Amino acid sequence: MSETKRTLSFVGAAALLLLLVVATAPRTVTPDAFSDQGEPFFPEFTDPNEAITLEVIEFDEDTAAARPFKVTFQEGRWTIPSHHDYPADGKDRLAETAAGVLELRKDDFRSNNAADHEACGVLDPLDDAITSLKGRGKRVTIKGTNDKVLADLIIGREVEGRDNLRFVRVPGQKRIYVSRADLEISTAFEDWIERDLLQVDKEKIDRVVLKNYSINERTGQIVKRDEIPLDKSGDSWKTDRMRANQEVDTVKVNDLLRALDELSIVGVRPKPEGLSASLQRSEGEIRISQADLLSLQSKGYYFSRDGQLLSNEGEVEVQTSDGLVYTLRFGEIVYGSGEALTAGTEASDDRKSGPGENRYLFLTATFEPKRLPEPPKPADTGFEGKPEEELSEADKRNRDLKRKHDEWKAKVEEVQQKADELSSRFADWYYVIAGERFEKLRLERNDLFKSKS
């Protein structure tokens, strides 16, 4: 064999060997299970402000029932349908929740087997075909306009030993993912509302009247016990009918003011439409139907013969230095717990439905203009348009008078607007407050006095 032929045979053998190596070498293969790792669950959902409805379904293992909670935007306002469309002041929370869901990624793959759903806690809480009460996840659905589904997930148990990681599944799919779910999705009514009932600055409260009376529900007679007016004087408080060696206990009054400032909502009940409309009218007498009267009486409220609204556990009147006047009327005990307490059911006034640790509150707000007396008006406005150097002393006085009068007018308009907003809001609702708050507001005369040092 010639040298040339020998060389060509070696080259051919080497090429053949190379092809054999390439053909038999192990390849890097990405399993289909990991093909979408790191991707968002809903790539088309990019703007959290598109969200106008959040629905969260949790499963109560004790009652074997799904427990829904929903916040939605309808008729120009955010509401909570499960609580009689009560205003949802926590709309920013919805955007934050939507943003958190939007950021969820398929960080890791766990299983493609439906048999693992229960162990990972991603069973659908709405699936009636499942008999197991264990392993139900929290289903979170976010919708945009026209009920378009932007995101729909079942969030399951935490991954053991790994912080902020949870099992996640898309409804209708078998695959279970592990996602960094660092978001708080609250279904608590109080987290979505403005809990501060009065929205009052306690430093401005300068008069409180405690009216201690009750109503004999059988005869309709008023049983008057005491009325305690508390008036602020500098840093101290004064009242009537004190002995020479007594003074008002400022600590106790401050506790009372703090209780007013921190008064919060435990639950709500809608008032009848006719009653709400009557309470919102700025003029004219209140018209009460028989149905309205029954609604009031069931909560512990009655009208006297002269048309005065009274409550069977007395009331507290609160006045501020800028003319806001709140009247808090305390009604019947509220029984129940959970949604029966926060939203009300037929059983919520039944002793068997839960502990009676709360009270009904009927709340109104008005503006008393006399608290902001009108200052003198300027004699004339001839100073307007004049250069400073041409102003007479009378012009300067009139200018100061006009400035003070304009400030007064703006203040009156501001407080009147706030009173109207509060009155409109209060008119629709019976509120439920904690019993401990009720006790702090129902002080008697002896609770407020102390001996002089």
Secondary structure, 3 states (H helix, E strand, C coil): CCHHHHHHHHHHHHHHHHHHHHHHCCCCCCCHHHCCCCCECCCCCCCHHHCCEEEEEEEECCCCEEEEEEEEEECCEEEEHHHCCEECCCHHHHHHHHHHHHCCECCEEEECCHHHHHHHCCECCCCCCCCCCCCECEEEEEECHHHCEEEEEEEEEECCCCCCEEEEECCCCCCEEEEECCCCCCCCHHHHCCCECCCCCHHHEEEEEEEEEEECCCCCCEEEEEEEEEEEECCEEECCCCCCCEEECHHHHHHHHHHHHCCECCEEEECCHHHHHHHHCCCCCCCCCHHHHHHHHHHCEEECCCCCEEECCCEEEEEECCCEEEEEEEEEEECCCCHHHHHHCHHHHCHHHCCCCEEEEEEEEEECHHHCCCCCCCCCCCCCCCCHHHCCHHHHHHHHHHHHHHHHHHHHHHHHHHHHHHHHHHCCEEEEEEHHHHHHHCCCHHHHEEECC
